[in-house]
Amino acid sequence: MRILIGENIKRLRKEKKITQETLADYFNVSTAAVSKWENNETYPDITLLFPLANFFKVSIDELMRYDYMTFENELKKVKSEIHNAWYFDNDWQKAYLLAKNARNK
């Protein structure tokens, strides 16, 4: 599952026609921090989620917006790989490792 907060912050910031520096000043963070958020290198501190959502006039859910379709597609792919390894290839070790790796994601 992919969290799209960085893309959303960037899009919402541009819709408001403000710079990264202006957003950084408003939330008392560095411009580099805003840049890292927008480039998905880091996430904003959890204490900033509500203020960010309020600032952009969106819900926290909309600000975070998970990429459910990607998650669902990845889940279907893993299920299929495990099924094939278990039932068709009789490779129980491979099925086990696929399941274990999927669980750790």
N, C-alpha and C positions, 0 to 999 in steps of 0.2 A: 504494500500500500504506500502510495506516495502522497506526502503532504505538499500542497501547492501554495503554502503561505508566502514564499519568496516571490513567486510569479504574481500573486494577488497584491502584495504590497507594492510591487513595481507598477502594476497596472493601475491600481487605485491612486498611487502617488502621481502618475502621469495624468490621470483623469482630473485630478485637483490642480494640475499644472504647477506643481512645486518640485523643487530640486531635492536631491538626497540630503544636501546640507540643511535645507529648511526643515525637513522631517527630523533629521538628527538633532537639530537645535531644539525643536519642539519637545522631543522626548529625552533630551539631555543625554544623548549617546553620540558616539563619534560618527562621522560620515562613513568611515570604513566599516563600522558595524552595520549601517543601513545597506551598504554595498554588499556585504557578506550575506545579509538576509536575502537580498534580491537575487543573489547568485547561488542561493541554496548551499552556502558554505556553513552557515550557522542559522539558528532560529532566534527570534527575539526572546528575551527573558519572559517566563510565564507571567510575571507581574505586569508586563506590557500588553498582553493580549487584549484585555478589555479596553484599556485606553486607546490602543490602535484601532480596534473595531469601532469604538465610539468616535474617534477622530475621522475615520473614513465613512461613518454612518452605515455600517454593515454589521451583521451578527458575527459572533466569534466563529460560528460554523462556516459562514461564507468567507470569512478571512482565512480560515485554515483550509477549507475545502479539500477533502481527500479526493484522490483520483480513484474512485471506486471501480471504474471500468478496468483500469489497469490491474487493480487488485483482483477482480473477478477473473480476468483473463489469465493472470499468473496462477491463480488457484486451480483453474481448469487444466492448465498445462501440467502442473505438478501432479494433480490427481491422475491424469492420463499417463504420465511417465511412471508413476508408482504402479498403477493398474497393469500397464504393459510389462514392467519388470517382474511383477509378481505372477501374473497369470499366463503371459505368453512366453516370457524368457525363462521362467522358473528361477529367476535370479533374486533370491530372497535378500541377500546381502545388499544388492543394489537398491531394492525397494526400501529396505530399512534405512539406508543412507539418505535416499531421497526424502523420505518422511522426516528423518532427523534434521536434515538441512532446512526443509520447509518450516519445521517447527521453530527453528532458531532465527528465522528471518523476522 
